[in-house]
Amino acid sequence: MNKYALKFTVLTLTGLMILTSAVNAQKLPEKKKIIADMALANAYFMNKWPDAGATVTVKNPAGVPVTRTSELWTRAVYYEGLMALYAVDPQKKYVDYAVEWGEKHDWKPRGSINTKDADNQCCGQTYIDLYNLDPKPERIESIKKCMDAVIANDGDGAWTWVDAIQMGMPVFAKLGAVYKDDPKYYDKMYAMYNHTKTVEGGGLYNTTEHLWWRDKAFVPPYKEPNGANCYWSRGNGWVYAALVRVLSTIPKNAPHRDEYVKTFMEMSAALTPLQRTDGFWNVSLKDSTHFGGKELTGTSLFVYGMTWGMNNGFLDKKIYKPIVTKAWNALVKDCLHPEGFLGYVQGTGKEPKDSQPVSYTNIPDFEDYGLGCFLLAGSELTKFK
């Protein structure tokens, strides 16, 4: 156990003894069952979207249909999950589907190669992963030019909402890993992350409660109906997942790695006591009365992060294995339909009230990113020993 794991085990063990004993009776499914459940959900999606480059039409908040190209962030998150699934179950059809997606978009970020929007850059995570599998220059050229243009910009404040940390930060990390002799990617990654964390809105990371406000609109005096701070489940999940994806990519001697680990550990300790008795986390982490209930995306991202933490020696398995076991079992039992559709996915938005109601049968505006979160969680669980 490393120094971080030891410190946070001492801090959390006493408070978690009751929770641990309550969930310890459940068993984590075998690897083949986890893969089978992921494959079922993924097959449903791939069958529904046989053309990886097809446009996506959804209704905006006013009910007006809007068409978007499929390299948008929601689909990019799905491909993050698909690549994770491919890593543990290397079926050619998975990587072929991802390559088709990249080719249909000429391996370019959404909108323009000059985009500064992290949502538009998120597709670059998979482009770079596919480049690492088969280093064809066209797979990485455009996203490299895009991020180089971001670096050339003097400002660090583009990530004004915490979702952007997941969309953009791993792109910098992956480029830094490819171009090992150029520190600019790690440097800019930290500068932008640190601005969001400590400067934007006075700092979107609460250094006392160790959770993140989604953007400056939710920093106090904004409060939830019960008087608590508003911490959106998926928003915190995005940051938690981003830290995992960055730490999985950068070398152990990378600058600021210790700070990323520290924040990951703090978030892990803060999230643990907020788990519901049924295994899920509420969309409003500290107010179960504000659209409380089961929700897949935030829960999946927390499972992903906590399992990675155990797999890499940061989190104590005695504490966290029962937590992720209960959460994963709940996701499969309560969300996964027999045909592979995933229920209890909160649609797009930025706070607990958005895209409600969330239910077993409700179809969200986008089905892709919920599946991506589910695949990230399950793929990491297959590595657990």
C-alpha positions in Angstrom: 0.0 0.0 0.0 1.5 3.4 -1.0 1.6 6.5 1.3 -1.6 7.9 -0.1 -3.6 4.7 0.5 -2.3 4.4 4.1 -3.2 8.0 4.9 -6.7 7.8 3.6 -7.4 4.4 5.0 -6.7 5.7 8.5 -9.0 8.7 7.8 -11.9 6.7 6.4 -11.8 3.3 8.1 -13.7 4.2 11.2 -16.5 6.0 9.5 -17.0 3.3 6.9 -17.1 0.2 9.2 -20.9 0.2 9.4 -21.3 0.8 5.6 -18.8 -1.9 4.8 -20.4 -4.5 7.0 -23.8 -3.7 5.4 -22.7 -4.4 1.9 -20.1 -7.1 2.4 -22.5 -9.9 1.8 -22.7 -9.3 -1.9 -20.3 -10.9 -4.4 -18.6 -9.4 -7.4 -19.6 -11.3 -10.5 -17.0 -13.3 -12.4 -15.1 -11.6 -15.2 -16.9 -13.5 -17.9 -20.3 -12.3 -16.5 -19.2 -8.7 -16.4 -18.0 -8.9 -19.9 -21.2 -10.6 -21.0 -23.3 -7.8 -19.5 -21.1 -5.1 -21.2 -21.3 -6.9 -24.5 -25.1 -7.1 -24.3 -25.4 -3.3 -23.7 -22.8 -2.5 -26.4 -24.5 -4.8 -28.9 -27.8 -3.1 -28.4 -26.1 0.2 -29.2 -24.1 -0.9 -32.2 -27.1 -2.6 -33.7 -29.1 0.6 -33.3 -26.3 2.7 -34.8 -24.8 0.5 -37.6 -23.3 3.6 -39.3 -20.7 4.9 -36.9 -20.7 8.3 -38.6 -24.5 8.8 -38.7 -25.7 12.2 -37.5 -27.7 12.4 -34.2 -31.0 14.2 -34.0 -32.5 15.1 -30.6 -35.0 17.7 -29.3 -33.6 20.8 -27.6 -35.2 22.1 -24.4 -37.9 23.9 -26.5 -38.8 20.6 -28.2 -37.3 21.5 -31.5 -35.3 18.8 -33.3 -31.6 19.5 -33.6 -29.1 17.5 -35.7 -25.5 17.1 -34.5 -22.6 15.3 -36.1 -21.5 12.2 -34.2 -18.1 13.3 -33.1 -19.8 15.3 -30.4 -18.8 14.7 -26.8 -21.6 12.3 -25.9 -20.5 9.9 -28.6 -16.8 10.5 -27.8 -17.5 9.3 -24.2 -19.1 6.1 -25.6 -15.9 5.4 -27.6 -13.9 5.9 -24.4 -15.9 3.1 -23.0 -15.7 1.0 -26.2 -11.9 1.2 -26.2 -11.8 0.2 -22.6 -14.0 -2.8 -23.5 -11.7 -3.7 -26.4 -8.7 -3.6 -24.0 -10.3 -6.4 -21.9 -12.2 -8.2 -24.6 -10.3 -7.5 -27.9 -12.9 -8.2 -30.5 -12.1 -6.8 -33.9 -15.6 -5.5 -34.5 -15.1 -3.1 -31.6 -11.9 -1.5 -32.9 -13.3 -1.5 -36.5 -16.4 0.4 -35.3 -14.1 3.0 -33.6 -11.9 3.3 -36.7 -15.0 3.8 -38.9 -16.1 6.6 -36.6 -12.7 8.3 -36.8 -12.6 7.9 -40.6 -16.1 9.3 -41.1 -15.0 12.5 -39.4 -11.6 12.6 -41.1 -10.0 12.3 -37.6 -10.8 15.9 -36.9 -12.3 17.5 -33.7 -15.9 18.6 -33.9 -16.6 21.9 -35.5 -13.1 23.1 -36.4 -9.5 22.2 -35.9 -9.3 25.6 -34.2 -12.0 24.8 -31.6 -11.2 25.8 -28.0 -14.2 23.9 -26.7 -13.3 20.8 -24.7 -16.5 19.1 -25.7 -15.4 19.2 -29.3 -11.9 17.9 -28.4 -13.1 14.9 -26.5 -13.1 12.7 -29.6 -9.3 13.1 -29.6 -9.0 10.6 -26.8 -10.1 7.8 -29.0 -8.3 9.1 -32.0 -5.1 8.9 -30.0 -5.9 5.5 -28.6 -6.4 4.2 -32.2 -3.2 5.9 -33.3 -1.4 4.0 -30.5 -2.8 0.8 -31.9 -1.9 1.6 -35.5 0.3 4.8 -35.8 -1.1 6.2 -39.0 -0.3 10.0 -39.0 -3.7 11.1 -40.1 -5.2 9.7 -36.8 -3.3 12.2 -34.6 -2.4 15.2 -36.9 -5.6 17.2 -36.5 -6.1 16.7 -32.7 -2.4 17.6 -32.2 -2.8 20.8 -34.2 -6.0 21.6 -32.3 -4.3 21.2 -28.8 -1.2 22.9 -30.0 -3.4 25.9 -30.8 -4.9 25.8 -27.3 -1.4 25.8 -25.9 -0.4 28.8 -28.1 -3.3 30.8 -26.5 -2.1 32.6 -23.4 -5.3 32.0 -21.5 -5.9 29.1 -19.2 -9.6 29.7 -18.3 -11.5 27.8 -21.0 -12.6 25.0 -18.7 -15.4 27.0 -17.0 -17.4 23.9 -16.2 -16.0 20.7 -14.6 -17.3 18.4 -17.3 -14.6 20.0 -19.5 -11.9 18.4 -17.3 -12.9 15.0 -18.5 -13.4 16.1 -22.1 -10.1 17.8 -22.5 -7.6 16.9 -19.8 -7.0 13.3 -21.0 -6.3 14.5 -24.5 -3.4 16.6 -23.2 -2.2 13.6 -21.2 -2.3 11.2 -24.1 -0.5 13.6 -26.4 2.1 14.1 -23.7 2.6 10.4 -23.6 3.0 10.1 -27.3 5.4 13.1 -27.6 7.5 12.3 -24.6 10.2 14.9 -25.3 7.8 17.8 -25.3 6.6 18.9 -21.8 4.1 21.5 -23.1 1.1 19.1 -23.0 1.5 18.3 -19.4 2.2 21.9 -18.5 -0.9 23.3 -20.3 -3.0 20.5 -18.9 -2.1 21.4 -15.3 -2.5 25.2 -16.0 -6.0 24.7 -17.2 -7.0 22.2 -14.6 -5.6 24.4 -11.8 -7.5 27.4 -13.1 -10.8 25.4 -12.9 -9.9 24.1 -9.5 -8.6 27.2 -7.8 -9.6 30.3 -9.8 -12.8 29.8 -11.8 -15.7 31.1 -9.7 -13.3 31.4 -6.7 -12.3 27.8 -7.3 -14.7 25.0 -8.3 -13.1 22.4 -5.9 -14.3 22.7 -2.3 -11.1 22.0 -0.4 -13.1 21.2 2.8 -15.8 18.9 1.4 -13.6 17.6 -1.4 -16.2 17.7 -4.1 -16.7 20.0 -7.1 -19.3 22.6 -8.0 -20.4 22.1 -11.6 -19.6 25.7 -12.5 -19.6 29.1 -10.9 -23.4 29.4 -10.9 -23.5 26.7 -8.2 -20.8 28.1 -5.9 -22.4 29.4 -2.6 -24.6 31.2 -1.8 -26.3 28.7 -4.1 -27.7 25.9 -2.1 -29.8 22.8 -2.5 -33.4 22.7 -1.1 -32.0 21.0 2.1 -29.4 23.7 2.6 -26.4 21.6 1.4 -24.0 22.6 -1.3 -25.0 21.5 -4.8 -22.7 18.8 -6.0 -24.0 17.2 -9.2 -23.2 13.5 -9.3 -22.2 13.2 -13.0 -20.1 16.5 -12.8 -18.1 15.0 -10.0 -17.9 11.7 -11.9 -16.4 13.5 -14.8 -13.6 14.9 -12.7 -13.1 11.6 -10.9 -12.8 9.8 -14.3 -10.5 12.4 -15.7 -8.1 12.0 -12.9 -8.1 8.2 -13.4 -7.5 8.6 -17.2 -4.7 11.1 -16.6 -3.0 9.0 -13.9 -3.3 5.9 -16.1 -1.5 7.7 -18.9 1.2 10.0 -17.5 4.5 8.7 -16.1 5.2 8.4 -12.4 7.6 11.3 -12.5 5.2 13.6 -14.4 4.8 17.1 -13.0 1.9 17.6 -10.6 1.1 13.8 -10.4 1.1 13.9 -6.6 -1.5 16.6 -6.6 -3.7 14.6 -9.0 -3.4 11.6 -6.7 -4.2 13.7 -3.6 -7.4 15.1 -5.1 -8.4 11.6 -6.3 -7.9 10.2 -2.8 -9.8 13.1 -1.2 -12.7 12.6 -3.6 -12.8 8.9 -2.9 -13.1 9.5 0.8 -15.8 12.1 0.3 -17.9 10.0 -2.2 -17.9 6.8 -0.2 -20.4 7.8 2.6 -22.7 9.3 0.1 -23.6 6.0 -1.5 -27.2 5.1 -1.2 -28.3 1.9 0.5 -29.3 0.4 -2.9 -25.8 0.9 -4.3 -26.4 4.1 -6.4 -25.5 7.7 -5.8 -28.1 10.4 -6.0 -27.9 13.0 -8.8 -27.6 15.6 -6.0 -24.9 14.1 -3.9 -25.8 15.8 -0.7 -29.6 16.2 -1.1 -31.5 13.0 -1.6 -34.8 15.0 -1.7 -33.8 16.9 -4.8 -34.7 14.5 -7.6 -33.2 11.6 -5.5 -33.2 8.1 -6.9 -31.2 5.7 -8.9 -28.9 7.1 -11.6 -26.4 5.3 -13.8 -23.9 7.8 -15.1 -22.5 9.2 -11.9 -22.7 5.8 -10.2 -20.8 4.2 -13.1 -18.0 6.8 -13.1 -17.6 6.4 -9.3 -17.3 2.6 -9.8 -14.7 3.2 -12.5 -12.6 5.4 -10.3 -12.8 3.4 -7.1 -12.0 0.2 -8.9 -9.1 1.8 -10.6 -7.9 3.1 -7.3 -8.0 -0.5 -5.8 -6.4 -2.0 -8.9 -3.5 0.5 -8.6 -2.9 0.3 -4.9 -4.4 3.6 -3.9 -7.6 2.5 -2.2 -8.0 -0.2 0.4 -9.8 -3.2 -1.0 -11.4 -4.1 2.4 -13.2 -0.8 2.3 -13.9 -0.2 -1.4 -14.6 -3.7 -2.8 -18.0 -4.0 -1.1 -18.9 -0.5 -2.3 -18.2 -1.1 -5.9 -19.6 -4.6 -5.8 -22.9 -3.3 -4.5 -22.9 -0.5 -7.0 -22.1 -2.7 -10.0 -24.7 -5.3 -9.0 -27.3 -2.5 -8.7 -26.4 -1.2 -12.2 -26.8 -4.6 -13.8 -29.9 -5.6 -11.8 -31.8 -2.3 -12.0 -30.6 -0.6 -15.2 -29.7 -3.3 -17.8 -32.7 -4.4 -19.8 -32.8 -7.9 -21.3 -32.2 -6.6 -24.8 -29.3 -4.3 -23.6 -30.9 -0.9 -23.2 -29.7 1.0 -20.1 -32.3 2.6 -17.9 -31.9 5.3 -15.2 -29.6 7.4 -17.3 -30.0 11.1 -16.6 -30.0 13.0 -20.0 -27.8 15.9 -20.8 -27.7 19.0 -18.5 -25.8 20.4 -15.7 -27.7 19.9 -12.4 -30.1 17.5 -10.6 -33.3 18.9 -12.2 -32.2 18.5 -15.8 -33.6 15.8 -18.0 -35.9 14.5 -15.4 -37.6 12.1 -14.8 -34.9 9.4 -14.7 -36.4 5.9 -14.7 -36.0 2.3 -15.9 -37.8 2.9 -19.1 -37.2 6.6 -19.9 -35.0 7.1 -23.0 -32.5 10.0 -22.5 -31.8 12.5 -25.2 -28.5 10.7 -25.9 -28.1 7.0 -25.1 -24.4 6.9 -25.9 -22.5 8.5 -23.0 -24.4 6.5 -20.4 -23.2 3.3 -22.1 -19.7 4.7 -22.2 -19.7 5.3 -18.5 -21.1 1.8 -17.9 -18.3 0.2 -20.1 -15.6 2.2 -18.3 -16.8 0.8 -15.0 -17.2 -2.8 -16.1 -13.9 -2.9 -18.0 -12.0 -1.7 -14.9 -13.9 -4.3 -12.7 -12.7 -7.1 -15.0 -9.1 -6.3 -13.9 -9.9 -6.6 -10.2 -8.2 -9.4 -8.2 
